[in-house]
Amino acid sequence: MSGGPRYAVAIDRRTCVGTTNCAESAPGAYRVDEQCRPHAVAGAPDDEVVAGAEACPVCAIIVTDTHTGRQVYP
């Protein structure tokens, strides 16, 4: 297995409704700015990355395995 982060996070800003669920459920993986826009935290633990994505009610967070290219969530 190669080095580097396991998961890549993409946030669909058109889909995001700003609930902040991602940052509330996984504060080590997501931060929310003053306009309720989420941002992924670099180097976050894998389990938190996925948990935060799963907390999004509109599936605006796409998680991809960087080692296999497989979409992990949704």
PDB file of N, H, CA, C and O in Angstrom:
ATOM      1  N   MET A   1       0.856  -1.179   0.000  1.00  0.00           N
ATOM      2  CA  MET A   1       0.000   0.000   0.000  1.00  0.00           C
ATOM      3  C   MET A   1       0.898   1.236   0.000  1.00  0.00           C
ATOM      4  O   MET A   1       1.886   1.285   0.733  1.00  0.00           O
ATOM      5  N   SER A   2       0.563   2.222  -0.809  1.00  0.00           N
ATOM      6  H   SER A   2      -0.239   2.182  -1.405  1.00  0.00           H
ATOM      7  CA  SER A   2       1.357   3.439  -0.871  1.00  0.00           C
ATOM      8  C   SER A   2       1.049   4.360   0.296  1.00  0.00           C
ATOM      9  O   SER A   2       0.036   4.204   0.978  1.00  0.00           O
ATOM     10  N   GLY A   3       1.938   5.323   0.515  1.00  0.00           N
ATOM     11  H   GLY A   3       2.761   5.449  -0.039  1.00  0.00           H
ATOM     12  CA  GLY A   3       1.740   6.272   1.610  1.00  0.00           C
ATOM     13  C   GLY A   3       0.734   7.336   1.248  1.00  0.00           C
ATOM     14  O   GLY A   3       0.089   7.271   0.202  1.00  0.00           O
ATOM     15  N   GLY A   4       0.606   8.302   2.109  1.00  0.00           N
ATOM     16  H   GLY A   4       1.130   8.355   2.959  1.00  0.00           H
ATOM     17  CA  GLY A   4      -0.319   9.395   1.861  1.00  0.00           C
ATOM     18  C   GLY A   4      -1.669   9.147   2.482  1.00  0.00           C
ATOM     19  O   GLY A   4      -1.919   8.079   3.040  1.00  0.00           O
ATOM     20  N   PRO A   5      -2.536  10.126   2.389  1.00  0.00           N
ATOM     21  CA  PRO A   5      -3.865   9.993   3.006  1.00  0.00           C
ATOM     22  C   PRO A   5      -4.665   8.865   2.366  1.00  0.00           C
ATOM     23  O   PRO A   5      -4.580   8.626   1.161  1.00  0.00           O
ATOM     24  N   ARG A   6      -5.431   8.189   3.183  1.00  0.00           N
ATOM     25  H   ARG A   6      -5.501   8.383   4.161  1.00  0.00           H
ATOM     26  CA  ARG A   6      -6.245   7.064   2.694  1.00  0.00           C
ATOM     27  C   ARG A   6      -7.464   7.548   1.930  1.00  0.00           C
ATOM     28  O   ARG A   6      -7.832   6.969   0.908  1.00  0.00           O
ATOM     29  N   TYR A   7      -8.094   8.612   2.424  1.00  0.00           N
ATOM     30  H   TYR A   7      -7.796   9.082   3.255  1.00  0.00           H
ATOM     31  CA  TYR A   7      -9.329   9.085   1.807  1.00  0.00           C
ATOM     32  C   TYR A   7      -9.197  10.501   1.278  1.00  0.00           C
ATOM     33  O   TYR A   7      -8.562  11.358   1.893  1.00  0.00           O
ATOM     34  N   ALA A   8      -9.809  10.728   0.124  1.00  0.00           N
ATOM     35  H   ALA A   8     -10.324  10.032  -0.376  1.00  0.00           H
ATOM     36  CA  ALA A   8      -9.937  12.067  -0.438  1.00  0.00           C
ATOM     37  C   ALA A   8     -11.384  12.489  -0.228  1.00  0.00           C
ATOM     38  O   ALA A   8     -12.303  11.686  -0.388  1.00  0.00           O
ATOM     39  N   VAL A   9     -11.579  13.742   0.128  1.00  0.00           N
ATOM     40  H   VAL A   9     -10.833  14.395   0.259  1.00  0.00           H
ATOM     41  CA  VAL A   9     -12.915  14.267   0.395  1.00  0.00           C
ATOM     42  C   VAL A   9     -13.247  15.357  -0.620  1.00  0.00           C
ATOM     43  O   VAL A   9     -12.458  16.275  -0.844  1.00  0.00           O
ATOM     44  N   ALA A  10     -14.416  15.243  -1.224  1.00  0.00           N
ATOM     45  H   ALA A  10     -15.057  14.497  -1.042  1.00  0.00           H
ATOM     46  CA  ALA A  10     -14.933  16.285  -2.107  1.00  0.00           C
ATOM     47  C   ALA A  10     -16.281  16.715  -1.537  1.00  0.00           C
ATOM     48  O   ALA A  10     -17.109  15.883  -1.166  1.00  0.00           O
ATOM     49  N   ILE A  11     -16.482  18.011  -1.475  1.00  0.00           N
ATOM     50  H   ILE A  11     -15.810  18.687  -1.776  1.00  0.00           H
ATOM     51  CA  ILE A  11     -17.743  18.544  -0.952  1.00  0.00           C
ATOM     52  C   ILE A  11     -18.467  19.257  -2.083  1.00  0.00           C
ATOM     53  O   ILE A  11     -17.952  20.214  -2.661  1.00  0.00           O
ATOM     54  N   ASP A  12     -19.657  18.784  -2.388  1.00  0.00           N
ATOM     55  H   ASP A  12     -20.076  18.006  -1.918  1.00  0.00           H
ATOM     56  CA  ASP A  12     -20.478  19.387  -3.432  1.00  0.00           C
ATOM     57  C   ASP A  12     -21.177  20.603  -2.833  1.00  0.00           C
ATOM     58  O   ASP A  12     -22.179  20.471  -2.130  1.00  0.00           O
ATOM     59  N   ARG A  13     -20.648  21.765  -3.112  1.00  0.00           N
ATOM     60  H   ARG A  13     -19.834  21.872  -3.683  1.00  0.00           H
ATOM     61  CA  ARG A  13     -21.160  23.007  -2.517  1.00  0.00           C
ATOM     62  C   ARG A  13     -22.571  23.356  -3.009  1.00  0.00           C
ATOM     63  O   ARG A  13     -23.303  24.066  -2.320  1.00  0.00           O
ATOM     64  N   ARG A  14     -22.952  22.871  -4.171  1.00  0.00           N
ATOM     65  H   ARG A  14     -22.357  22.294  -4.730  1.00  0.00           H
ATOM     66  CA  ARG A  14     -24.312  23.132  -4.663  1.00  0.00           C
ATOM     67  C   ARG A  14     -25.341  22.300  -3.916  1.00  0.00           C
ATOM     68  O   ARG A  14     -26.497  22.700  -3.776  1.00  0.00           O
ATOM     69  N   THR A  15     -24.908  21.133  -3.437  1.00  0.00           N
ATOM     70  H   THR A  15     -23.970  20.808  -3.551  1.00  0.00           H
ATOM     71  CA  THR A  15     -25.818  20.240  -2.722  1.00  0.00           C
ATOM     72  C   THR A  15     -25.866  20.555  -1.231  1.00  0.00           C
ATOM     73  O   THR A  15     -26.913  20.401  -0.602  1.00  0.00           O
ATOM     74  N   CYS A  16     -24.750  20.994  -0.658  1.00  0.00           N
ATOM     75  H   CYS A  16     -23.899  21.119  -1.169  1.00  0.00           H
ATOM     76  CA  CYS A  16     -24.647  21.265   0.777  1.00  0.00           C
ATOM     77  C   CYS A  16     -25.696  22.303   1.212  1.00  0.00           C
ATOM     78  O   CYS A  16     -25.866  23.343   0.575  1.00  0.00           O
ATOM     79  N   VAL A  17     -26.385  21.992   2.305  1.00  0.00           N
ATOM     80  H   VAL A  17     -26.247  21.147   2.822  1.00  0.00           H
ATOM     81  CA  VAL A  17     -27.399  22.907   2.832  1.00  0.00           C
ATOM     82  C   VAL A  17     -26.957  23.554   4.150  1.00  0.00           C
ATOM     83  O   VAL A  17     -27.735  24.282   4.767  1.00  0.00           O
ATOM     84  N   GLY A  18     -25.731  23.301   4.581  1.00  0.00           N
ATOM     85  H   GLY A  18     -25.099  22.710   4.080  1.00  0.00           H
ATOM     86  CA  GLY A  18     -25.177  23.984   5.747  1.00  0.00           C
ATOM     87  C   GLY A  18     -25.712  23.560   7.101  1.00  0.00           C
ATOM     88  O   GLY A  18     -25.815  24.393   8.002  1.00  0.00           O
ATOM     89  N   THR A  19     -26.057  22.288   7.274  1.00  0.00           N
ATOM     90  H   THR A  19     -25.974  21.612   6.542  1.00  0.00           H
ATOM     91  CA  THR A  19     -26.568  21.831   8.567  1.00  0.00           C
ATOM     92  C   THR A  19     -25.480  21.756   9.636  1.00  0.00           C
ATOM     93  O   THR A  19     -25.783  21.786  10.829  1.00  0.00           O
ATOM     94  N   THR A  20     -24.239  21.662   9.227  1.00  0.00           N
ATOM     95  H   THR A  20     -23.993  21.638   8.259  1.00  0.00           H
ATOM     96  CA  THR A  20     -23.053  21.490  10.079  1.00  0.00           C
ATOM     97  C   THR A  20     -23.008  20.124  10.765  1.00  0.00           C
ATOM     98  O   THR A  20     -22.207  19.929  11.679  1.00  0.00           O
ATOM     99  N   ASN A  21     -23.840  19.184  10.352  1.00  0.00           N
ATOM    100  H   ASN A  21     -24.491  19.342   9.609  1.00  0.00           H
ATOM    101  CA  ASN A  21     -23.832  17.838  10.931  1.00  0.00           C
ATOM    102  C   ASN A  21     -22.461  17.178  10.797  1.00  0.00           C
ATOM    103  O   ASN A  21     -22.033  16.452  11.694  1.00  0.00           O
ATOM    104  N   CYS A  22     -21.778  17.423   9.694  1.00  0.00           N
ATOM    105  H   CYS A  22     -22.126  18.013   8.965  1.00  0.00           H
ATOM    106  CA  CYS A  22     -20.480  16.793   9.471  1.00  0.00           C
ATOM    107  C   CYS A  22     -19.487  17.197  10.560  1.00  0.00           C
ATOM    108  O   CYS A  22     -18.814  16.346  11.143  1.00  0.00           O
ATOM    109  N   ALA A  23     -19.401  18.486  10.825  1.00  0.00           N
ATOM    110  H   ALA A  23     -19.947  19.176  10.351  1.00  0.00           H
ATOM    111  CA  ALA A  23     -18.453  18.970  11.829  1.00  0.00           C
ATOM    112  C   ALA A  23     -18.881  18.623  13.248  1.00  0.00           C
ATOM    113  O   ALA A  23     -18.035  18.418  14.118  1.00  0.00           O
ATOM    114  N   GLU A  24     -20.169  18.557  13.488  1.00  0.00           N
ATOM    115  H   GLU A  24     -20.857  18.724  12.781  1.00  0.00           H
ATOM    116  CA  GLU A  24     -20.649  18.197  14.821  1.00  0.00           C
ATOM    117  C   GLU A  24     -20.376  16.727  15.130  1.00  0.00           C
ATOM    118  O   GLU A  24     -20.035  16.385  16.263  1.00  0.00           O
ATOM    119  N   SER A  25     -20.521  15.859  14.135  1.00  0.00           N
ATOM    120  H   SER A  25     -20.797  16.136  13.215  1.00  0.00           H
ATOM    121  CA  SER A  25     -20.316  14.433  14.379  1.00  0.00           C
ATOM    122  C   SER A  25     -18.865  14.010  14.219  1.00  0.00           C
ATOM    123  O   SER A  25     -18.464  12.986  14.772  1.00  0.00           O
ATOM    124  N   ALA A  26     -18.074  14.766  13.481  1.00  0.00           N
ATOM    125  H   ALA A  26     -18.400  15.597  13.031  1.00  0.00           H
ATOM    126  CA  ALA A  26     -16.667  14.418  13.251  1.00  0.00           C
ATOM    127  C   ALA A  26     -15.798  15.675  13.253  1.00  0.00           C
ATOM    128  O   ALA A  26     -15.277  16.069  12.210  1.00  0.00           O
ATOM    129  N   PRO A  27     -15.639  16.308  14.421  1.00  0.00           N
ATOM    130  CA  PRO A  27     -14.889  17.563  14.487  1.00  0.00           C
ATOM    131  C   PRO A  27     -13.409  17.431  14.124  1.00  0.00           C
ATOM    132  O   PRO A  27     -12.755  18.426  13.812  1.00  0.00           O
ATOM    133  N   GLY A  28     -12.884  16.212  14.164  1.00  0.00           N
ATOM    134  H   GLY A  28     -13.416  15.404  14.418  1.00  0.00           H
ATOM    135  CA  GLY A  28     -11.501  16.015  13.763  1.00  0.00           C
ATOM    136  C   GLY A  28     -11.321  15.940  12.262  1.00  0.00           C
ATOM    137  O   GLY A  28     -10.196  15.978  11.764  1.00  0.00           O
ATOM    138  N   ALA A  29     -12.422  15.833  11.539  1.00  0.00           N
ATOM    139  H   ALA A  29     -13.336  15.802  11.944  1.00  0.00           H
ATOM    140  CA  ALA A  29     -12.359  15.675  10.090  1.00  0.00           C
ATOM    141  C   ALA A  29     -12.947  16.841   9.300  1.00  0.00           C
ATOM    142  O   ALA A  29     -12.594  17.053   8.140  1.00  0.00           O
ATOM    143  N   TYR A  30     -13.845  17.597   9.932  1.00  0.00           N
ATOM    144  H   TYR A  30     -14.132  17.426  10.875  1.00  0.00           H
ATOM    145  CA  TYR A  30     -14.514  18.695   9.225  1.00  0.00           C
ATOM    146  C   TYR A  30     -14.579  19.935  10.096  1.00  0.00           C
ATOM    147  O   TYR A  30     -14.797  19.852  11.305  1.00  0.00           O
ATOM    148  N   ARG A  31     -14.390  21.076   9.471  1.00  0.00           N
ATOM    149  H   ARG A  31     -14.213  21.143   8.489  1.00  0.00           H
ATOM    150  CA  ARG A  31     -14.567  22.374  10.113  1.00  0.00           C
ATOM    151  C   ARG A  31     -15.588  23.137   9.288  1.00  0.00           C
ATOM    152  O   ARG A  31     -15.714  22.920   8.083  1.00  0.00           O
ATOM    153  N   VAL A  32     -16.306  24.021   9.936  1.00  0.00           N
ATOM    154  H   VAL A  32     -16.204  24.197  10.915  1.00  0.00           H
ATOM    155  CA  VAL A  32     -17.307  24.829   9.244  1.00  0.00           C
ATOM    156  C   VAL A  32     -16.918  26.288   9.406  1.00  0.00           C
ATOM    157  O   VAL A  32     -16.589  26.733  10.505  1.00  0.00           O
ATOM    158  N   ASP A  33     -16.956  27.033   8.303  1.00  0.00           N
ATOM    159  H   ASP A  33     -17.222  26.671   7.410  1.00  0.00           H
ATOM    160  CA  ASP A  33     -16.603  28.445   8.382  1.00  0.00           C
ATOM    161  C   ASP A  33     -17.797  29.285   8.831  1.00  0.00           C
ATOM    162  O   ASP A  33     -18.867  28.750   9.122  1.00  0.00           O
ATOM    163  N   GLU A  34     -17.611  30.579   8.885  1.00  0.00           N
ATOM    164  H   GLU A  34     -16.743  31.015   8.649  1.00  0.00           H
ATOM    165  CA  GLU A  34     -18.647  31.481   9.396  1.00  0.00           C
ATOM    166  C   GLU A  34     -19.901  31.512   8.534  1.00  0.00           C
ATOM    167  O   GLU A  34     -20.938  32.012   8.970  1.00  0.00           O
ATOM    168  N   GLN A  35     -19.817  30.984   7.317  1.00  0.00           N
ATOM    169  H   GLN A  35     -18.975  30.578   6.963  1.00  0.00           H
ATOM    170  CA  GLN A  35     -20.979  30.921   6.436  1.00  0.00           C
ATOM    171  C   GLN A  35     -21.554  29.501   6.360  1.00  0.00           C
ATOM    172  O   GLN A  35     -22.292  29.165   5.434  1.00  0.00           O
ATOM    173  N   CYS A  36     -21.201  28.681   7.347  1.00  0.00           N
ATOM    174  H   CYS A  36     -20.601  28.953   8.099  1.00  0.00           H
ATOM    175  CA  CYS A  36     -21.680  27.292   7.451  1.00  0.00           C
ATOM    176  C   CYS A  36     -21.253  26.420   6.287  1.00  0.00           C
ATOM    177  O   CYS A  36     -21.940  25.454   5.956  1.00  0.00           O
ATOM    178  N   ARG A  37     -20.133  26.743   5.662  1.00  0.00           N
ATOM    179  H   ARG A  37     -19.575  27.528   5.931  1.00  0.00           H
ATOM    180  CA  ARG A  37     -19.591  25.908   4.593  1.00  0.00           C
ATOM    181  C   ARG A  37     -18.550  24.964   5.198  1.00  0.00           C
ATOM    182  O   ARG A  37     -17.629  25.417   5.877  1.00  0.00           O
ATOM    183  N   PRO A  38     -18.686  23.669   4.959  1.00  0.00           N
ATOM    184  CA  PRO A  38     -17.737  22.709   5.525  1.00  0.00           C
ATOM    185  C   PRO A  38     -16.429  22.645   4.744  1.00  0.00           C
ATOM    186  O   PRO A  38     -16.385  22.901   3.540  1.00  0.00           O
ATOM    187  N   HIS A  39     -15.378  22.302   5.456  1.00  0.00           N
ATOM    188  H   HIS A  39     -15.413  22.094   6.434  1.00  0.00           H
ATOM    189  CA  HIS A  39     -14.051  22.104   4.881  1.00  0.00           C
ATOM    190  C   HIS A  39     -13.462  20.857   5.520  1.00  0.00           C
ATOM    191  O   HIS A  39     -13.560  20.669   6.733  1.00  0.00           O
ATOM    192  N   ALA A  40     -12.856  20.015   4.713  1.00  0.00           N
ATOM    193  H   ALA A  40     -12.776  20.168   3.728  1.00  0.00           H
ATOM    194  CA  ALA A  40     -12.221  18.812   5.232  1.00  0.00           C
ATOM    195  C   ALA A  40     -10.913  19.185   5.921  1.00  0.00           C
ATOM    196  O   ALA A  40     -10.199  20.080   5.469  1.00  0.00           O
ATOM    197  N   VAL A  41     -10.604  18.497   7.011  1.00  0.00           N
ATOM    198  H   VAL A  41     -11.184  17.770   7.378  1.00  0.00           H
ATOM    199  CA  VAL A  41      -9.356  18.690   7.746  1.00  0.00           C
ATOM    200  C   VAL A  41      -8.346  17.688   7.213  1.00  0.00           C
ATOM    201  O   VAL A  41      -8.602  16.484   7.212  1.00  0.00           O
ATOM    202  N   ALA A  42      -7.206  18.177   6.764  1.00  0.00           N
ATOM    203  H   ALA A  42      -6.998  19.155   6.765  1.00  0.00           H
ATOM    204  CA  ALA A  42      -6.160  17.297   6.234  1.00  0.00           C
ATOM    205  C   ALA A  42      -5.643  16.363   7.322  1.00  0.00           C
ATOM    206  O   ALA A  42      -5.452  16.770   8.468  1.00  0.00           O
ATOM    207  N   GLY A  43      -5.424  15.123   6.951  1.00  0.00           N
ATOM    208  H   GLY A  43      -5.579  14.793   6.019  1.00  0.00           H
ATOM    209  CA  GLY A  43      -4.856  14.151   7.875  1.00  0.00           C
ATOM    210  C   GLY A  43      -5.815  13.618   8.923  1.00  0.00           C
ATOM    211  O   GLY A  43      -5.381  13.022   9.909  1.00  0.00           O
ATOM    212  N   ALA A  44      -7.098  13.820   8.729  1.00  0.00           N
ATOM    213  H   ALA A  44      -7.450  14.305   7.928  1.00  0.00           H
ATOM    214  CA  ALA A  44      -8.102  13.359   9.695  1.00  0.00           C
ATOM    215  C   ALA A  44      -8.157  11.835   9.717  1.00  0.00           C
ATOM    216  O   ALA A  44      -7.865  11.184   8.715  1.00  0.00           O
ATOM    217  N   PRO A  45      -8.529  11.274  10.856  1.00  0.00           N
ATOM    218  CA  PRO A  45      -8.671   9.812  10.946  1.00  0.00           C
ATOM    219  C   PRO A  45      -9.746   9.295   9.982  1.00  0.00           C
ATOM    220  O   PRO A  45     -10.793   9.918   9.807  1.00  0.00           O
ATOM    221  N   ASP A  46      -9.466   8.150   9.365  1.00  0.00           N
ATOM    222  H   ASP A  46      -8.615   7.644   9.507  1.00  0.00           H
ATOM    223  CA  ASP A  46     -10.379   7.572   8.379  1.00  0.00           C
ATOM    224  C   ASP A  46     -11.799   7.417   8.899  1.00  0.00           C
ATOM    225  O   ASP A  46     -12.760   7.746   8.204  1.00  0.00           O
ATOM    226  N   ASP A  47     -11.932   6.914  10.131  1.00  0.00           N
ATOM    227  H   ASP A  47     -11.152   6.647  10.696  1.00  0.00           H
ATOM    228  CA  ASP A  47     -13.278   6.673  10.661  1.00  0.00           C
ATOM    229  C   ASP A  47     -14.053   7.968  10.828  1.00  0.00           C
ATOM    230  O   ASP A  47     -15.272   7.980  10.651  1.00  0.00           O
ATOM    231  N   GLU A  48     -13.372   9.064  11.168  1.00  0.00           N
ATOM    232  H   GLU A  48     -12.383   9.055  11.312  1.00  0.00           H
ATOM    233  CA  GLU A  48     -14.068  10.352  11.302  1.00  0.00           C
ATOM    234  C   GLU A  48     -14.454  10.921   9.948  1.00  0.00           C
ATOM    235  O   GLU A  48     -15.516  11.529   9.805  1.00  0.00           O
ATOM    236  N   VAL A  49     -13.592  10.726   8.950  1.00  0.00           N
ATOM    237  H   VAL A  49     -12.730  10.233   9.066  1.00  0.00           H
ATOM    238  CA  VAL A  49     -13.912  11.207   7.598  1.00  0.00           C
ATOM    239  C   VAL A  49     -15.224  10.585   7.128  1.00  0.00           C
ATOM    240  O   VAL A  49     -16.103  11.282   6.622  1.00  0.00           O
ATOM    241  N   VAL A  50     -15.348   9.283   7.296  1.00  0.00           N
ATOM    242  H   VAL A  50     -14.634   8.716   7.707  1.00  0.00           H
ATOM    243  CA  VAL A  50     -16.552   8.577   6.852  1.00  0.00           C
ATOM    244  C   VAL A  50     -17.749   8.948   7.731  1.00  0.00           C
ATOM    245  O   VAL A  50     -18.843   9.165   7.211  1.00  0.00           O
ATOM    246  N   ALA A  51     -17.562   9.025   9.039  1.00  0.00           N
ATOM    247  H   ALA A  51     -16.673   8.849   9.461  1.00  0.00           H
ATOM    248  CA  ALA A  51     -18.667   9.357   9.946  1.00  0.00           C
ATOM    249  C   ALA A  51     -19.251  10.733   9.629  1.00  0.00           C
ATOM    250  O   ALA A  51     -20.470  10.906   9.639  1.00  0.00           O
ATOM    251  N   GLY A  52     -18.401  11.698   9.353  1.00  0.00           N
ATOM    252  H   GLY A  52     -17.411  11.558   9.346  1.00  0.00           H
ATOM    253  CA  GLY A  52     -18.885  13.031   9.010  1.00  0.00           C
ATOM    254  C   GLY A  52     -19.654  13.040   7.707  1.00  0.00           C
ATOM    255  O   GLY A  52     -20.673  13.720   7.585  1.00  0.00           O
ATOM    256  N   ALA A  53     -19.169  12.285   6.730  1.00  0.00           N
ATOM    257  H   ALA A  53     -18.341  11.732   6.829  1.00  0.00           H
ATOM    258  CA  ALA A  53     -19.874  12.193   5.450  1.00  0.00           C
ATOM    259  C   ALA A  53     -21.235  11.533   5.636  1.00  0.00           C
ATOM    260  O   ALA A  53     -22.229  11.974   5.058  1.00  0.00           O
ATOM    261  N   GLU A  54     -21.279  10.481   6.440  1.00  0.00           N
ATOM    262  H   GLU A  54     -20.472  10.123   6.910  1.00  0.00           H
ATOM    263  CA  GLU A  54     -22.543   9.786   6.689  1.00  0.00           C
ATOM    264  C   GLU A  54     -23.550  10.659   7.433  1.00  0.00           C
ATOM    265  O   GLU A  54     -24.755  10.428   7.337  1.00  0.00           O
ATOM    266  N   ALA A  55     -23.072  11.655   8.169  1.00  0.00           N
ATOM    267  H   ALA A  55     -22.093  11.842   8.247  1.00  0.00           H
ATOM    268  CA  ALA A  55     -23.963  12.541   8.923  1.00  0.00           C
ATOM    269  C   ALA A  55     -24.628  13.594   8.036  1.00  0.00           C
ATOM    270  O   ALA A  55     -25.579  14.253   8.457  1.00  0.00           O
ATOM    271  N   CYS A  56     -24.134  13.751   6.823  1.00  0.00           N
ATOM    272  H   CYS A  56     -23.362  13.216   6.480  1.00  0.00           H
ATOM    273  CA  CYS A  56     -24.702  14.753   5.921  1.00  0.00           C
ATOM    274  C   CYS A  56     -26.070  14.285   5.426  1.00  0.00           C
ATOM    275  O   CYS A  56     -26.168  13.217   4.822  1.00  0.00           O
ATOM    276  N   PRO A  57     -27.130  15.066   5.669  1.00  0.00           N
ATOM    277  CA  PRO A  57     -28.478  14.639   5.275  1.00  0.00           C
ATOM    278  C   PRO A  57     -28.736  14.671   3.773  1.00  0.00           C
ATOM    279  O   PRO A  57     -29.713  14.091   3.300  1.00  0.00           O
ATOM    280  N   VAL A  58     -27.866  15.347   3.018  1.00  0.00           N
ATOM    281  H   VAL A  58     -27.072  15.818   3.402  1.00  0.00           H
ATOM    282  CA  VAL A  58     -28.084  15.452   1.573  1.00  0.00           C
ATOM    283  C   VAL A  58     -26.958  14.815   0.756  1.00  0.00           C
ATOM    284  O   VAL A  58     -26.881  15.007  -0.457  1.00  0.00           O
ATOM    285  N   CYS A  59     -26.087  14.060   1.425  1.00  0.00           N
ATOM    286  H   CYS A  59     -26.150  13.904   2.411  1.00  0.00           H
ATOM    287  CA  CYS A  59     -24.978  13.348   0.758  1.00  0.00           C
ATOM    288  C   CYS A  59     -24.101  14.287  -0.083  1.00  0.00           C
ATOM    289  O   CYS A  59     -23.739  13.964  -1.214  1.00  0.00           O
ATOM    290  N   ALA A  60     -23.771  15.439   0.479  1.00  0.00           N
ATOM    291  H   ALA A  60     -24.065  15.702   1.398  1.00  0.00           H
ATOM    292  CA  ALA A  60     -22.935  16.409  -0.227  1.00  0.00           C
ATOM    293  C   ALA A  60     -21.445  16.118  -0.094  1.00  0.00           C
ATOM    294  O   ALA A  60     -20.627  16.776  -0.735  1.00  0.00           O
ATOM    295  N   ILE A  61     -21.088  15.141   0.730  1.00  0.00           N
ATOM    296  H   ILE A  61     -21.753  14.606   1.251  1.00  0.00           H
ATOM    297  CA  ILE A  61     -19.680  14.810   0.946  1.00  0.00           C
ATOM    298  C   ILE A  61     -19.386  13.466   0.287  1.00  0.00           C
ATOM    299  O   ILE A  61     -19.989  12.444   0.615  1.00  0.00           O
ATOM    300  N   ILE A  62     -18.445  13.498  -0.649  1.00  0.00           N
ATOM    301  H   ILE A  62     -17.955  14.328  -0.916  1.00  0.00           H
ATOM    302  CA  ILE A  62     -18.050  12.294  -1.366  1.00  0.00           C
ATOM    303  C   ILE A  62     -16.669  11.882  -0.871  1.00  0.00           C
ATOM    304  O   ILE A  62     -15.726  12.673  -0.902  1.00  0.00           O
ATOM    305  N   VAL A  63     -16.559  10.635  -0.413  1.00  0.00           N
ATOM    306  H   VAL A  63     -17.325   9.993  -0.387  1.00  0.00           H
ATOM    307  CA  VAL A  63     -15.293  10.117   0.107  1.00  0.00           C
ATOM    308  C   VAL A  63     -14.795   9.048  -0.862  1.00  0.00           C
ATOM    309  O   VAL A  63     -15.525   8.123  -1.219  1.00  0.00           O
ATOM    310  N   THR A  64     -13.537   9.192  -1.278  1.00  0.00           N
ATOM    311  H   THR A  64     -12.944   9.943  -0.988  1.00  0.00           H
ATOM    312  CA  THR A  64     -12.924   8.256  -2.213  1.00  0.00           C
ATOM    313  C   THR A  64     -11.656   7.685  -1.601  1.00  0.00           C
ATOM    314  O   THR A  64     -10.876   8.412  -0.986  1.00  0.00           O
ATOM    315  N   ASP A  65     -11.452   6.390  -1.768  1.00  0.00           N
ATOM    316  H   ASP A  65     -12.086   5.800  -2.268  1.00  0.00           H
ATOM    317  CA  ASP A  65     -10.238   5.730  -1.312  1.00  0.00           C
ATOM    318  C   ASP A  65      -9.121   6.092  -2.290  1.00  0.00           C
ATOM    319  O   ASP A  65      -9.194   5.737  -3.466  1.00  0.00           O
ATOM    320  N   THR A  66      -8.102   6.785  -1.824  1.00  0.00           N
ATOM    321  H   THR A  66      -8.043   7.073  -0.868  1.00  0.00           H
ATOM    322  CA  THR A  66      -7.033   7.239  -2.706  1.00  0.00           C
ATOM    323  C   THR A  66      -6.152   6.099  -3.191  1.00  0.00           C
ATOM    324  O   THR A  66      -5.464   6.240  -4.201  1.00  0.00           O
ATOM    325  N   HIS A  67      -6.162   4.989  -2.497  1.00  0.00           N
ATOM    326  H   HIS A  67      -6.721   4.874  -1.676  1.00  0.00           H
ATOM    327  CA  HIS A  67      -5.322   3.853  -2.884  1.00  0.00           C
ATOM    328  C   HIS A  67      -5.963   2.989  -3.960  1.00  0.00           C
ATOM    329  O   HIS A  67      -5.261   2.382  -4.768  1.00  0.00           O
ATOM    330  N   THR A  68      -7.290   2.931  -3.975  1.00  0.00           N
ATOM    331  H   THR A  68      -7.860   3.425  -3.318  1.00  0.00           H
ATOM    332  CA  THR A  68      -7.982   2.075  -4.945  1.00  0.00           C
ATOM    333  C   THR A  68      -8.792   2.866  -5.968  1.00  0.00           C
ATOM    334  O   THR A  68      -9.148   2.338  -7.021  1.00  0.00           O
ATOM    335  N   GLY A  69      -9.084   4.135  -5.663  1.00  0.00           N
ATOM    336  H   GLY A  69      -8.794   4.565  -4.808  1.00  0.00           H
ATOM    337  CA  GLY A  69      -9.930   4.942  -6.538  1.00  0.00           C
ATOM    338  C   GLY A  69     -11.410   4.667  -6.345  1.00  0.00           C
ATOM    339  O   GLY A  69     -12.245   5.267  -7.022  1.00  0.00           O
ATOM    340  N   ARG A  70     -11.742   3.777  -5.442  1.00  0.00           N
ATOM    341  H   ARG A  70     -11.063   3.289  -4.892  1.00  0.00           H
ATOM    342  CA  ARG A  70     -13.143   3.394  -5.200  1.00  0.00           C
ATOM    343  C   ARG A  70     -13.849   4.444  -4.356  1.00  0.00           C
ATOM    344  O   ARG A  70     -13.291   4.922  -3.369  1.00  0.00           O
ATOM    345  N   GLN A  71     -15.066   4.806  -4.732  1.00  0.00           N
ATOM    346  H   GLN A  71     -15.519   4.417  -5.534  1.00  0.00           H
ATOM    347  CA  GLN A  71     -15.872   5.716  -3.930  1.00  0.00           C
ATOM    348  C   GLN A  71     -16.357   4.957  -2.711  1.00  0.00           C
ATOM    349  O   GLN A  71     -16.973   3.899  -2.836  1.00  0.00           O
ATOM    350  N   VAL A  72     -16.080   5.494  -1.530  1.00  0.00           N
ATOM    351  H   VAL A  72     -15.580   6.354  -1.428  1.00  0.00           H
ATOM    352  CA  VAL A  72     -16.426   4.866  -0.268  1.00  0.00           C
ATOM    353  C   VAL A  72     -17.798   5.334   0.216  1.00  0.00           C
ATOM    354  O   VAL A  72     -18.568   4.549   0.768  1.00  0.00           O
ATOM    355  N   TYR A  73     -18.093   6.599   0.008  1.00  0.00           N
ATOM    356  H   TYR A  73     -17.467   7.237  -0.441  1.00  0.00           H
ATOM    357  CA  TYR A  73     -19.373   7.157   0.422  1.00  0.00           C
ATOM    358  C   TYR A  73     -19.723   8.316  -0.470  1.00  0.00           C
ATOM    359  O   TYR A  73     -18.813   9.044  -0.865  1.00  0.00           O
ATOM    360  N   PRO A  74     -20.954   8.543  -0.815  1.00  0.00           N
ATOM    361  CA  PRO A  74     -22.128   7.694  -0.646  1.00  0.00           C
ATOM    362  C   PRO A  74     -22.116   6.547  -1.619  1.00  0.00           C
ATOM    363  O   PRO A  74     -23.034   5.727  -1.617  1.00  0.00           O
TER     364      PRO A  74
END
